[in-house]
Amino acid sequence: MAPTVLLEPVQDWKHIHFRIAELVGREKQALDHFKQLEFRTLDVGKRLQQFFDHERVTLVEVKPPMIRLQGTINHPLSQLLYTELGLQPAQIAPPEHQWVDYHAERIPLLDTDHLFIHRLSMHPASEKLLRRLKQTSSWNRSPAVLGGNVHDISSWLMMSWTPSGRHEIMDELIHIAEQHAALSHAGLIGQF
């Protein structure tokens, strides 16, 4: 029978990843992953700076019965987006909280240039909640909505805890940037 190991919950995703690597004898591989990820993050950050420049981004999670605005602290995703990749958080992203939950009808103006939307599931309750959000003036007056910069994303909050997940998040961001650049050049942004 295999031994049971309990890992202490910590916010440092690298600590958890390395601890698991130690348990299975793959510390060198974990260190290699960290090094590769660091180089890629620097490269992708420079590329994304050219696209996002000083535009503000906000992550919204549709999590029935609430709408969650992801904050700028205490989460590996916040660290990746705002510290490592250098994206600019919108002022509505709570700077002193990991997240803030709102009822759809009470959400503040989504004053941001880009909205990244994650639906917790394709459950009918999530779709209904998203429809309610889209009927609010906070949604319809949002610069991101008016500019065609609303992006459906994968489960970045969960993915941000592993090197492979962080690579996938960067792949999605690059895809969003390239897709937006192609639409901008075609003159399609802002016509909807």
Phi and psi in degrees as a GROMACS rama.xvg file:
@    title "Ramachandran Plot"
@    xaxis  label "Phi"
@    yaxis  label "Psi"
@TYPE xy
-76.4696  146.963  ALA-2
-71.7648  153.833  PRO-3
-98.8984  133.982  THR-4
-123.82  128.952  VAL-5
-102.782  129.294  LEU-6
-100.934  133.03  LEU-7
-68.9798  132.647  GLU-8
-69.7629  126.139  PRO-9
-137.561  158.761  VAL-10
-81.2933  -13.6975  GLN-11
-84.1258  101.703  ASP-12
-62.4732  -32.5609  TRP-13
-65.1937  -39.4764  LYS-14
-60.0054  -46.5092  HIS-15
-64.3125  -46.1104  ILE-16
-60.6784  -44.5969  HIS-17
-68.8251  -36.967  PHE-18
-62.2035  -42.1409  ARG-19
-64.5043  -41.5666  ILE-20
-60.5786  -40.4955  ALA-21
-60.6444  -41.5339  GLU-22
-64.3444  -28.8381  LEU-23
-108.32  9.98684  VAL-24
71.7295  34.0819  GLY-25
-125.537  42.0566  ARG-26
-61.9805  -42.0854  GLU-27
-61.8756  -42.6721  LYS-28
-63.2448  -40.1609  GLN-29
-63.3997  -43.4052  ALA-30
-63.186  -38.7703  LEU-31
-62.6969  -42.0587  ASP-32
-60.5888  -43.9899  HIS-33
-61.0594  -43.1939  PHE-34
-65.6029  -46.2941  LYS-35
-59.9061  -43.4496  GLN-36
-64.3567  -39.82  LEU-37
-62.3434  -45.7801  GLU-38
-62.9054  -43.2837  PHE-39
-66.512  -40.1121  ARG-40
-61.7362  -41.7637  THR-41
-61.29  -45.7297  LEU-42
-63.934  -48.5441  ASP-43
-65.7899  -38.9948  VAL-44
-57.4253  -43.1603  GLY-45
-63.7293  -43.0811  LYS-46
-63.8469  -42.18  ARG-47
-70.2766  -31.6363  LEU-48
-59.8477  -36.3033  GLN-49
-64.8649  -35.0249  GLN-50
-83.336  -53.6902  PHE-51
-78.9363  -24.6163  PHE-52
45.8026  -113.703  ASP-53
-107.829  16.6214  HIS-54
-72.3446  143.573  GLU-55
-91.6144  143.28  ARG-56
-123.584  150.527  VAL-57
-141.324  137.01  THR-58
-103.022  125.755  LEU-59
-119.037  131.211  VAL-60
-113.65  124.726  GLU-61
-87.7992  103.621  VAL-62
-131.296  84.6031  LYS-63
-48.9795  135.831  PRO-64
-95.008  12.739  PRO-65
-120.559  164.818  MET-66
-105.445  127.217  ILE-67
-109.319  127.455  ARG-68
-97.8285  121.104  LEU-69
-73.137  133.366  GLN-70
-83.0226  -168.207  GLY-71
-109.89  5.00584  THR-72
-132.656  164.058  ILE-73
58.3186  32.7792  ASN-74
-151.61  141.329  HIS-75
-57.7317  -31.5473  PRO-76
-68.4092  -43.3508  LEU-77
-60.3942  -42.0501  SER-78
-61.1803  -44.6267  GLN-79
-64.358  -52.0518  LEU-80
-65.5062  -50.4276  LEU-81
-94.7219  -32.5537  TYR-82
-93.0137  -54.447  THR-83
-77.8892  -42.2074  GLU-84
-91.492  -13.4864  LEU-85
74.382  22.4491  GLY-86
-71.8689  153.043  LEU-87
-95.949  115.388  GLN-88
-72.8891  145.488  PRO-89
-72.1073  159.539  ALA-90
-64.4488  -24.0209  GLN-91
-74.8707  -14.9771  ILE-92
-72.1266  115.303  ALA-93
-60.0259  116.217  PRO-94
-75.0206  -19.6387  PRO-95
-108.255  5.66484  GLU-96
-134.128  154.903  HIS-97
-68.7715  -35.721  GLN-98
-164.924  165.041  TRP-99
-136.032  134.253  VAL-100
-99.4457  142.422  ASP-101
-134.766  151.448  TYR-102
-73.0869  147.162  HIS-103
-53.3597  -41.5938  ALA-104
-74.7231  -12.6221  GLU-105
-112.064  9.30808  ARG-106
-69.9243  140.083  ILE-107
-69.1591  167.889  PRO-108
-52.7869  127.489  LEU-109
-80.6474  69.5497  LEU-110
-80.2543  81.2964  ASP-111
-149.219  157.035  THR-112
-87.5716  -25.4368  ASP-113
-138.479  129.932  HIS-114
-110.061  123.337  LEU-115
-102.129  116.508  PHE-116
-108.279  124.516  ILE-117
-117.376  124.47  HIS-118
-93.5647  127.11  ARG-119
-57.4273  -33.8896  LEU-120
-160.914  169.685  SER-121
-88.1084  18.6696  MET-122
-61.2222  144.445  HIS-123
-53.6844  -32.368  PRO-124
-64.6719  -36.1623  ALA-125
-66.6296  -43.5655  SER-126
-64.5098  -40.5134  GLU-127
-64.6044  -42.8468  LYS-128
-63.3527  -41.6659  LEU-129
-64.8843  -40.0784  LEU-130
-61.251  -40.8779  ARG-131
-62.6885  -42.2851  ARG-132
-60.9401  -42.4235  LEU-133
-69.1014  -11.1285  LYS-134
-92.5848  -4.49652  GLN-135
-84.9507  156.196  THR-136
-69.9553  -27.7248  SER-137
-60.1389  -37.1621  SER-138
-75.3059  -51.0219  TRP-139
-71.6141  -16.8553  ASN-140
-99.3191  1.28209  ARG-141
-68.7426  131.31  SER-142
-56.638  -34.69  PRO-143
-64.5454  -43.5068  ALA-144
-67.0786  -47.9745  VAL-145
-63.0212  -31.0245  LEU-146
-91.5174  2.34404  GLY-147
72.3268  29.7953  GLY-148
-113.325  48.3424  ASN-149
-106.462  122.851  VAL-150
-123.553  122.059  HIS-151
-75.1309  135.217  ASP-152
-127.702  164.832  ILE-153
-74.9209  -171.601  SER-154
-79.2597  69.6056  SER-155
-59.1865  -34.3673  TRP-156
-59.692  -40.4787  LEU-157
-79.4694  -40.3294  MET-158
-64.6307  -26.2652  MET-159
-70.1477  -3.98094  SER-160
-89.6885  -3.71998  TRP-161
-134.13  154.336  THR-162
-58.0576  -45.0923  PRO-163
-64.0699  -37.8791  SER-164
-65.6049  -39.6263  GLY-165
-65.4913  -36.9587  ARG-166
-62.0147  -42.4238  HIS-167
-63.9006  -40.0911  GLU-168
-60.9107  -45.2305  ILE-169
-64.5475  -37.5667  MET-170
-59.5165  -44.4206  ASP-171
-63.9043  -42.3302  GLU-172
-62.5191  -41.513  LEU-173
-64.2029  -42.3803  ILE-174
-61.4581  -44.2749  HIS-175
-60.0771  -45.5467  ILE-176
-62.78  -44.8895  ALA-177
-66.549  -40.9638  GLU-178
-64.4976  -44.1041  GLN-179
-64.3448  -41.729  HIS-180
-62.5389  -40.6109  ALA-181
-64.7775  -41.715  ALA-182
-67.6319  -38.6436  LEU-183
-62.1908  -42.7675  SER-184
-67.0603  -30.2388  HIS-185
-81.6877  -7.59929  ALA-186
77.8433  21.5037  GLY-187
-91.6482  -22.1046  LEU-188
-69.9476  137.796  ILE-189
88.485  -4.93447  GLY-190
-90.7893  -6.50907  GLN-191
